[in-house]
Amino acid sequence: MNIDKANAALDAVYTADTPEALAKAYAAWAATYDSETAALGYLLPFLIAAWVARHVPSGEGPLLDAGCGTGLSGPSLKALGYEDIAGLDLSAEMLKIAGSRQAYSELKQAMLGDPLPWPDGHFRAFFSTGVFTISHAPASGLHELVRITRKGGHAIFTVRDQVFASGGFQATFDELEQAKKWRPVEESPWFRCYAIAEPEALVKTFVFEVV
C-alpha cells in the first residue's frame, strides 16, 4: 500500500477551498479511500463506536452518521446492536460505497452547515468523525445537528486540533449551552487519529446531551 498516495489524497481534501472542490476531491478518492486510510491507520470511524456505546443504549435509535463517507462506522455499530442508522455525506460517490455495506437504513446527500433534511428531534443521537476538520464542515453546522436530535439525546463528534480555535468551536459550544440547547457530558484528551502515519494529526472527542 502506497502511504505517499494516501497522504496526497489527504492533502487534496485538506486544501479544498469550496464545498464543490471538496466533493470533487472525495469523488476522486472514493474508490481507494478505505484501503488508503487503512494504510495510515485511520482509527476514528471504528473508535467512535466506543463513545456511542457508552452513551446510547444498544438498540436505541435512530442514529445519524453525520459525514458518513464510505460508511466505515456503520458495520461496527450494527455489530453492537444498533440497527437504525442514517447517513449523510456531501459525496454521492462515497454514499454509493456506504450503501453497499448494508448497515444504513437511509442515506442522504447533504452538506453540514446547510439545512438538513430531517424534522426537529428526529434522531436519538448523531455521531461524526473526521468531519469537523481542515477545509471541511464549519462549527455552525452543529446547530442543525442539534435541531434534529431529540431532547435527552446525544451529540458525539470529533474536532481536529488545527481548527478547534480558528474554527470557533468553543464559541459555538458556549452559544448552544447558553441557549440551553445542550450540556457537556464528556471530553476526551487530544489523541492521534492515525495509528501509523500523521503522528501530529490530533483530535478530541466531545459528547453533549441535547436538552
C-alpha positions as CSV (number, residue, x, y, z in Angstrom):
1,M,0.0,0.0,0.0
2,N,1.4,3.4,-1.0
3,I,1.2,5.7,2.0
4,D,2.5,8.6,-0.1
5,K,-0.6,8.2,-2.4
6,A,-2.8,8.2,0.7
7,N,-1.1,11.3,2.0
8,A,-1.5,13.1,-1.4
9,A,-5.3,12.3,-1.3
10,L,-5.5,13.6,2.3
11,D,-3.7,16.8,1.2
12,A,-6.2,17.3,-1.6
13,V,-9.2,17.2,0.8
14,Y,-7.5,19.4,3.3
15,T,-6.7,22.1,0.7
16,A,-10.1,22.2,-0.9
17,D,-11.4,25.8,-0.6
18,T,-15.1,25.3,-1.6
19,P,-17.7,22.6,-1.0
20,E,-17.6,21.8,-4.7
21,A,-13.8,21.3,-4.6
22,L,-14.2,19.1,-1.5
23,A,-16.8,17.0,-3.2
24,K,-14.6,16.6,-6.3
25,A,-11.6,15.6,-4.2
26,Y,-13.7,12.9,-2.4
27,A,-15.2,11.7,-5.7
28,A,-11.7,11.1,-7.0
29,W,-10.7,9.4,-3.7
30,A,-13.8,7.3,-3.1
31,A,-12.7,4.1,-4.8
32,T,-9.4,3.8,-2.8
33,Y,-10.4,5.7,0.3
34,D,-10.9,2.6,2.6
35,S,-7.6,0.9,1.7
36,E,-5.6,4.1,1.8
37,T,-6.9,5.4,5.1
38,A,-6.3,1.9,6.5
39,A,-2.7,2.2,5.4
40,L,-2.4,5.4,7.5
41,G,-4.0,3.6,10.5
42,Y,-7.2,5.7,10.5
43,L,-9.0,4.9,13.8
44,L,-11.9,7.3,14.1
45,P,-14.7,5.5,12.2
46,F,-14.2,2.5,14.4
47,L,-13.3,4.2,17.7
48,I,-16.4,6.4,17.7
49,A,-18.4,3.3,18.3
50,A,-17.0,3.2,21.8
51,W,-18.4,6.6,22.7
52,V,-21.8,5.8,21.1
53,A,-22.0,2.5,23.1
54,R,-21.0,4.4,26.3
55,H,-23.9,6.9,26.0
56,V,-26.6,5.3,23.8
57,P,-28.1,2.0,24.9
58,S,-27.8,-0.8,22.4
59,G,-30.7,-0.9,20.0
60,E,-31.9,2.7,20.6
61,G,-32.2,4.8,17.5
62,P,-32.4,6.2,15.1
63,L,-28.8,7.4,14.9
64,L,-27.2,9.7,12.3
65,D,-23.7,9.2,11.0
66,A,-23.1,12.8,10.0
67,G,-20.5,12.9,7.3
68,C,-20.5,9.1,6.9
69,G,-18.1,8.9,3.9
70,T,-17.9,5.3,2.7
71,G,-19.7,4.1,5.8
72,L,-16.9,2.6,7.8
73,S,-18.7,3.3,11.1
74,G,-22.0,1.6,10.2
75,P,-21.0,-2.1,10.3
76,S,-19.2,-1.7,13.7
77,L,-22.3,-0.1,15.3
78,K,-24.6,-2.7,13.6
79,A,-22.5,-5.4,15.1
80,L,-23.1,-3.8,18.5
81,G,-26.8,-3.9,18.1
82,Y,-27.6,-0.5,16.5
83,E,-29.9,-1.3,13.6
84,D,-31.4,2.1,12.7
85,I,-28.6,4.2,11.4
86,A,-29.0,7.0,8.8
87,G,-26.0,8.5,7.0
88,L,-25.4,11.8,5.3
89,D,-22.4,12.9,3.2
90,L,-21.7,15.6,0.5
91,S,-20.2,13.0,-1.8
92,A,-22.5,10.8,-3.9
93,E,-19.6,8.5,-4.8
94,M,-18.8,7.9,-1.1
95,L,-22.5,7.3,-0.3
96,K,-22.7,4.7,-3.0
97,I,-20.0,2.7,-1.2
98,A,-21.6,3.3,2.2
99,G,-24.8,1.8,0.7
100,S,-23.0,-1.4,-0.3
101,R,-22.2,-2.1,3.4
102,Q,-25.8,-3.0,4.2
103,A,-25.6,-1.2,7.6
104,Y,-27.6,2.0,6.9
105,S,-31.4,2.4,6.9
106,E,-31.2,5.5,4.8
107,L,-28.5,7.6,3.1
108,K,-28.9,11.3,2.0
109,Q,-26.6,13.7,0.2
110,A,-26.3,16.9,2.2
111,M,-23.7,19.4,3.3
112,L,-23.1,20.1,7.0
113,G,-23.6,23.8,7.5
114,D,-26.7,23.8,5.3
115,P,-30.3,23.0,6.4
116,L,-30.6,19.2,6.9
117,P,-33.5,17.1,5.5
118,W,-34.9,15.8,8.8
119,P,-37.5,17.2,11.2
120,D,-36.8,18.6,14.7
121,G,-35.9,15.9,17.3
122,H,-35.7,13.1,14.8
123,F,-32.6,11.3,16.0
124,R,-31.7,9.6,19.3
125,A,-28.1,10.7,18.7
126,F,-25.8,11.9,16.0
127,F,-22.1,11.0,15.7
128,S,-19.5,12.4,13.4
129,T,-15.8,11.7,12.9
130,G,-13.2,13.4,10.7
131,V,-15.8,16.0,9.6
132,F,-15.0,19.0,11.8
133,T,-11.5,19.3,10.4
134,I,-9.4,21.3,8.0
135,S,-11.4,22.6,5.0
136,H,-14.5,20.6,6.0
137,A,-17.7,21.3,8.0
138,P,-18.0,24.6,9.9
139,A,-18.7,24.7,13.7
140,S,-22.0,26.4,12.7
141,G,-23.2,23.0,11.3
142,L,-23.7,21.8,14.9
143,H,-26.8,24.0,15.2
144,E,-28.7,21.9,12.6
145,L,-27.4,18.7,14.0
146,V,-28.7,19.6,17.5
147,R,-32.0,20.7,16.0
148,I,-32.6,17.2,14.5
149,T,-31.6,15.4,17.8
150,R,-34.2,14.8,20.4
151,K,-34.1,16.1,23.9
152,G,-32.2,13.7,26.1
153,G,-30.3,12.5,23.0
154,H,-26.6,12.9,22.4
155,A,-24.1,14.7,20.2
156,I,-20.9,12.7,19.8
157,F,-18.2,14.1,17.5
158,T,-14.5,14.7,17.0
159,V,-12.8,18.0,16.2
160,R,-9.3,18.4,14.7
161,D,-6.8,20.4,16.8
162,Q,-5.9,22.7,14.0
163,V,-9.5,24.0,13.6
164,F,-10.7,24.0,17.2
165,A,-9.6,27.5,17.9
166,S,-9.6,29.0,14.4
167,G,-13.0,27.5,13.6
168,G,-14.7,29.0,16.6
169,F,-15.8,25.7,18.1
170,Q,-15.6,26.8,21.7
171,A,-17.8,29.8,20.9
172,T,-20.3,27.6,19.2
173,F,-20.3,25.1,22.2
174,D,-20.8,28.1,24.6
175,E,-23.6,29.5,22.4
176,L,-25.5,26.2,22.4
177,E,-25.0,25.8,26.1
178,Q,-26.1,29.3,27.0
179,A,-29.2,28.8,24.8
180,K,-30.0,25.7,26.8
181,K,-29.8,23.5,23.7
182,W,-27.2,21.1,25.1
183,R,-25.0,20.4,28.1
184,P,-21.5,19.0,28.2
185,V,-21.1,15.3,29.2
186,E,-17.6,14.1,28.2
187,E,-14.5,15.4,26.6
188,S,-11.5,13.2,25.7
189,P,-7.9,14.2,25.8
190,W,-6.3,15.0,22.4
191,F,-5.3,11.8,20.7
192,R,-3.9,10.6,17.3
193,C,-6.4,9.9,14.6
194,Y,-3.9,7.9,12.5
195,A,-2.2,5.0,14.3
196,I,0.5,4.6,11.7
197,A,1.2,7.9,9.9
198,E,0.5,11.6,10.6
199,P,1.6,11.5,14.2
200,E,0.9,15.2,14.6
201,A,-2.7,14.9,13.5
202,L,-4.7,15.1,16.8
203,V,-8.4,15.1,17.5
204,K,-10.6,15.3,20.6
205,T,-14.0,13.7,21.0
206,F,-16.8,15.7,22.6
207,V,-20.1,14.4,24.0
208,F,-23.1,16.6,24.8
209,E,-26.6,15.8,25.9
210,V,-29.3,17.7,24.0
211,V,-31.7,19.4,26.4
